[in-house]
Amino acid sequence: METPPFRELAPDRTVRPEDLLPENVIREEYGRYLEDFRPGEIVVHPRGLTLDRSFAQEFALTFHEACPLFLDAPLAREVGFRDLPLSPLMTFNITLSLGVEKNSEKAIANLGYYNVRFPRPVYPGDTLRARTRTLEVRERGPGKPGIVSVRTLGLNQEGETVVQYDRKILIPPRPPGAAVRESPGDGAEFPEENENTLFLPDLQARKIGAARGPRAPGGAARTSELLPGRVLVHGNMRTITDEHVPWTYRLGNTHPLHYDRIYSSSLSGPLSGEPVVYGGLVFAWLCGLASRDLSRDMLWDLGYTEGYHTQPAWAGDTIGSLTRILAREDGPLPGTEILQAQLIGVKNIHPGEALEKYGADLFSKENDKKSQGKEKIPEKIFEIERRLLLGKNEAE
């Protein structure tokens, strides 16, 4: 196959005044306005992403993941996985990011994460794709932003669901004069999983604890010590640098709020100024900072719900986390149990100092503070509940 010779044309192609008339200039926009969402509509997001081993391990290391399942391939295989699985929060972040262009690139705010579940592991070499169904569109009056509820699935190359979650997003209405766009609905299948369904291999729970060996003086808590009612103050914090900008796009997130200073500076209100750190990165860092004490010995990350970014973060902020153990119950596999916990994120204050300063108020939902007659906590940036699958070998 041959192509025609490549000759320069621009100098001989004069730009005529009529070429610059509005009808001849295409100004591309991304994302959807409130009126563009229709309950029940399913959209297939435009890109997929094939994951390799080095990217998976780099994510785990960058976000302080301490669970060896995501770092040590021989151990992961010994436990029962066919290879080194991706950190589920990497799977979540990529899936959410792939959906930004059609779900939230015009969003004013992400209002919450709900029912996040990981029914299957993802392995190096797998390709992630995403699709979304609109659950509800709630208008709040003429000219006002509305709340859109969506359910998003992350699928592997076999069409199997590997992550499923709901999200609420604050979306602006279409401004006067903006073009009305055709519905992006694709009529695609939507293979969501039952909320209790897991497709995990036969896991050998004792292999994880045995890999760590006995606890050293001053070392991280063993799972048998993670009793309901206890609070873990995770000792290490993390200062966010400008690294958040390339990580946003590496994971596929296309919202300019997170990497375009001209865009972020053009906004009014508290988000105006430097690019805001993509919340999924904050989520992953907070979980990673907690992992040495909470999830180092887990068999699987079962999921999250009722998650809220209560304050934004910027480059230069230092973040840390605390965990409150809520419950433990029998798990779905022999010799396993489920631990449920509340994860709290803070910024520019050590988690231990935050606990001393705010006490039990730190664990109350920020959106409930007004009805309780309390002030919101300015240093608190995140709250969510999570569930982990653990082996019983240490707790017996």
FENGIUR-V541554 format. One record per pair of residues at least 6 apart in sequence whose C-alpha atoms are under 7 Angstrom apart, sorted by the first residue. I is the first residue (numbers start at 1). GAP is how many residues later the second one is. If there is no record, write none. Layout:
# FENGIUR-V541554
i=I gap=GAP
i=I gap=GAP
This chain:
# FENGIUR-V541554
i=30 gap=71
i=30 gap=75
i=31 gap=70
i=31 gap=71
i=31 gap=72
i=31 gap=73
i=31 gap=74
i=31 gap=75
i=32 gap=70
i=32 gap=71
i=32 gap=74
i=33 gap=73
i=33 gap=138
i=33 gap=139
i=33 gap=140
i=33 gap=141
i=34 gap=112
i=34 gap=137
i=34 gap=138
i=34 gap=139
i=34 gap=140
i=35 gap=138
i=35 gap=139
i=36 gap=147
i=37 gap=97
i=37 gap=100
i=38 gap=96
i=39 gap=95
i=39 gap=96
i=39 gap=97
i=39 gap=98
i=40 gap=93
i=40 gap=94
i=40 gap=95
i=41 gap=92
i=41 gap=93
i=41 gap=144
i=42 gap=90
i=42 gap=91
i=42 gap=92
i=42 gap=143
i=42 gap=144
i=42 gap=145
i=42 gap=146
i=43 gap=88
i=43 gap=89
i=43 gap=90
i=43 gap=141
i=43 gap=142
i=43 gap=143
i=44 gap=86
i=44 gap=87
i=44 gap=88
i=44 gap=142
i=45 gap=53
i=45 gap=54
i=45 gap=57
i=45 gap=85
i=45 gap=86
i=47 gap=51
i=47 gap=82
i=48 gap=79
i=48 gap=80
i=48 gap=81
i=49 gap=78
i=49 gap=79
i=49 gap=80
i=50 gap=75
i=50 gap=76
i=50 gap=77
i=50 gap=78
i=51 gap=73
i=51 gap=74
i=51 gap=75
i=51 gap=76
i=52 gap=72
i=52 gap=73
i=53 gap=71
i=56 gap=30
i=57 gap=13
i=57 gap=14
i=60 gap=10
i=60 gap=27
i=63 gap=221
i=63 gap=222
i=63 gap=225
i=64 gap=221
i=64 gap=224
i=64 gap=225
i=65 gap=223
i=65 gap=226
i=66 gap=222
i=66 gap=225
i=66 gap=226
i=66 gap=230
i=67 gap=224
i=67 gap=228
i=67 gap=229
i=67 gap=230
i=68 gap=228
i=69 gap=6
i=69 gap=7
i=69 gap=15
i=69 gap=16
i=70 gap=14
i=70 gap=15
i=70 gap=16
i=70 gap=17
i=72 gap=12
i=73 gap=10
i=73 gap=11
i=76 gap=7
i=76 gap=8
i=77 gap=6
i=79 gap=124
i=79 gap=125
i=79 gap=126
i=79 gap=128
i=80 gap=121
i=80 gap=122
i=80 gap=123
i=80 gap=124
i=81 gap=120
i=83 gap=40
i=84 gap=39
i=85 gap=36
i=85 gap=37
i=85 gap=38
i=86 gap=36
i=86 gap=37
i=88 gap=30
i=88 gap=213
i=89 gap=195
i=92 gap=71
i=93 gap=158
i=93 gap=187
i=94 gap=157
i=94 gap=158
i=95 gap=34
i=95 gap=35
i=95 gap=59
i=97 gap=154
i=97 gap=155
i=97 gap=156
i=98 gap=32
i=98 gap=154
i=98 gap=155
i=99 gap=31
i=100 gap=153
i=100 gap=154
i=100 gap=155
i=101 gap=153
i=105 gap=150
i=106 gap=65
i=107 gap=62
i=107 gap=63
i=107 gap=64
i=107 gap=65
i=108 gap=62
i=108 gap=63
i=108 gap=64
i=109 gap=60
i=109 gap=61
i=110 gap=58
i=110 gap=59
i=110 gap=60
i=111 gap=57
i=111 gap=58
i=111 gap=59
i=111 gap=197
i=112 gap=55
i=112 gap=56
i=112 gap=194
i=112 gap=195
i=112 gap=196
i=113 gap=53
i=113 gap=54
i=113 gap=55
i=113 gap=192
i=113 gap=193
i=113 gap=194
i=113 gap=195
i=114 gap=51
i=114 gap=52
i=114 gap=53
i=114 gap=190
i=114 gap=191
i=114 gap=192
i=114 gap=193
i=115 gap=50
i=115 gap=51
i=115 gap=189
i=115 gap=190
i=116 gap=48
i=116 gap=49
i=116 gap=50
i=116 gap=187
i=116 gap=188
i=116 gap=189
i=117 gap=46
i=117 gap=47
i=117 gap=48
i=117 gap=185
i=117 gap=186
i=117 gap=187
i=118 gap=44
i=118 gap=45
i=118 gap=46
i=118 gap=184
i=118 gap=185
i=119 gap=43
i=119 gap=44
i=119 gap=78
i=119 gap=79
i=119 gap=80
i=120 gap=42
i=120 gap=78
i=120 gap=79
i=120 gap=80
i=121 gap=41
i=122 gap=40
i=126 gap=30
i=126 gap=31
i=127 gap=29
i=127 gap=30
i=128 gap=26
i=128 gap=27
i=128 gap=28
i=128 gap=29
i=129 gap=25
i=129 gap=26
i=129 gap=27
i=130 gap=22
i=130 gap=23
i=130 gap=24
i=130 gap=25
i=131 gap=21
i=131 gap=22
i=131 gap=23
i=132 gap=18
i=132 gap=19
i=132 gap=20
i=132 gap=21
i=133 gap=17
i=133 gap=18
i=133 gap=19
i=134 gap=15
i=134 gap=16
i=134 gap=17
i=135 gap=14
i=135 gap=15
i=135 gap=16
i=136 gap=12
i=136 gap=13
i=137 gap=10
i=137 gap=11
i=137 gap=12
i=138 gap=8
i=138 gap=9
i=138 gap=10
i=139 gap=7
i=139 gap=8
i=140 gap=6
i=143 gap=30
i=144 gap=28
i=144 gap=29
i=145 gap=25
i=145 gap=26
i=145 gap=27
i=145 gap=28
i=146 gap=24
i=146 gap=25
i=146 gap=26
i=147 gap=21
i=147 gap=22
i=147 gap=23
i=147 gap=24
i=148 gap=20
i=148 gap=21
i=148 gap=22
i=148 gap=23
i=149 gap=18
i=149 gap=19
i=149 gap=20
i=150 gap=16
i=150 gap=17
i=150 gap=18
i=151 gap=14
i=151 gap=15
i=151 gap=16
i=152 gap=12
i=152 gap=13
i=152 gap=14
i=153 gap=8
i=153 gap=10
i=153 gap=11
i=153 gap=12
i=153 gap=39
i=154 gap=7
i=154 gap=8
i=154 gap=9
i=154 gap=10
i=155 gap=6
i=155 gap=7
i=156 gap=6
i=161 gap=30
i=161 gap=31
i=205 gap=94
i=205 gap=186
i=206 gap=185
i=206 gap=187
i=208 gap=89
i=209 gap=88
i=220 gap=72
i=220 gap=73
i=221 gap=72
i=223 gap=171
i=223 gap=172
i=224 gap=170
i=224 gap=171
i=226 gap=99
i=227 gap=98
i=228 gap=97
i=228 gap=98
i=228 gap=99
i=229 gap=95
i=229 gap=96
i=229 gap=97
i=230 gap=94
i=230 gap=95
i=231 gap=92
i=231 gap=93
i=231 gap=94
i=232 gap=90
i=232 gap=91
i=232 gap=92
i=233 gap=88
i=233 gap=89
i=233 gap=90
i=233 gap=118
i=233 gap=119
i=234 gap=55
i=234 gap=56
i=234 gap=87
i=234 gap=88
i=236 gap=53
i=236 gap=84
i=237 gap=52
i=237 gap=81
i=237 gap=82
i=237 gap=83
i=238 gap=80
i=238 gap=81
i=238 gap=82
i=239 gap=77
i=239 gap=78
i=239 gap=79
i=239 gap=80
i=240 gap=75
i=240 gap=76
i=240 gap=77
i=240 gap=78
i=241 gap=74
i=241 gap=75
i=242 gap=73
i=244 gap=33
i=245 gap=13
i=245 gap=14
i=248 gap=30
i=256 gap=7
i=257 gap=6
i=257 gap=7
i=257 gap=18
i=257 gap=19
i=258 gap=17
i=258 gap=18
i=258 gap=19
i=258 gap=20
i=259 gap=16
i=260 gap=15
i=261 gap=13
i=261 gap=14
i=264 gap=8
i=264 gap=9
i=264 gap=10
i=264 gap=11
i=265 gap=7
i=265 gap=8
i=265 gap=9
i=266 gap=6
i=276 gap=36
i=276 gap=37
i=276 gap=38
i=277 gap=36
i=277 gap=37
i=277 gap=38
i=286 gap=34
i=286 gap=35
i=286 gap=59
i=289 gap=31
i=289 gap=32
i=290 gap=31
i=297 gap=93
i=298 gap=90
i=298 gap=91
i=298 gap=92
i=299 gap=90
i=299 gap=91
i=299 gap=92
i=300 gap=88
i=300 gap=89
i=301 gap=86
i=301 gap=87
i=301 gap=88
i=302 gap=85
i=302 gap=86
i=302 gap=87
i=303 gap=83
i=303 gap=84
i=304 gap=80
i=304 gap=81
i=304 gap=82
i=304 gap=83
i=305 gap=79
i=305 gap=80
i=305 gap=81
i=306 gap=78
i=306 gap=79
i=307 gap=76
i=307 gap=77
i=307 gap=78
i=308 gap=74
i=308 gap=75
i=308 gap=76
i=309 gap=72
i=309 gap=73
i=309 gap=74
i=310 gap=56
i=310 gap=70
i=310 gap=71
i=310 gap=72
i=311 gap=69
i=311 gap=70
i=312 gap=69
i=317 gap=30
i=317 gap=31
i=318 gap=29
i=318 gap=30
i=319 gap=26
i=319 gap=27
i=319 gap=28
i=319 gap=29
i=320 gap=25
i=320 gap=26
i=320 gap=27
i=320 gap=30
i=320 gap=31
i=321 gap=22
i=321 gap=23
i=321 gap=24
i=321 gap=25
i=321 gap=30
i=322 gap=21
i=322 gap=22
i=322 gap=23
i=322 gap=29
i=323 gap=18
i=323 gap=19
i=323 gap=20
i=323 gap=21
i=324 gap=17
i=324 gap=18
i=324 gap=19
i=325 gap=15
i=325 gap=16
i=325 gap=17
i=326 gap=14
i=326 gap=15
i=326 gap=16
i=327 gap=12
i=327 gap=13
i=328 gap=9
i=328 gap=10
i=328 gap=11
i=328 gap=12
i=329 gap=8
i=329 gap=9
i=329 gap=10
i=330 gap=6
i=330 gap=7
i=330 gap=8
i=331 gap=6
i=331 gap=7
i=331 gap=58
i=335 gap=56
i=335 gap=57
i=336 gap=53
i=336 gap=54
i=336 gap=55
i=336 gap=56
i=337 gap=52
i=337 gap=53
i=337 gap=54
i=337 gap=55
i=338 gap=49
i=338 gap=50
i=338 gap=51
i=338 gap=52
i=339 gap=48
i=339 gap=49
i=339 gap=50
i=340 gap=46
i=340 gap=47
i=340 gap=48
i=341 gap=44
i=341 gap=45
i=341 gap=46
i=342 gap=42
i=342 gap=43
i=342 gap=44
i=343 gap=40
i=343 gap=41
i=343 gap=42
i=344 gap=38
i=344 gap=39
i=344 gap=40
i=345 gap=35
i=345 gap=36
i=345 gap=37
i=345 gap=38
i=346 gap=33
i=346 gap=34
i=346 gap=35
i=346 gap=36
i=347 gap=32
i=347 gap=33
i=347 gap=34
i=348 gap=31
i=349 gap=30
i=355 gap=7
i=366 gap=10
i=369 gap=6
i=369 gap=7
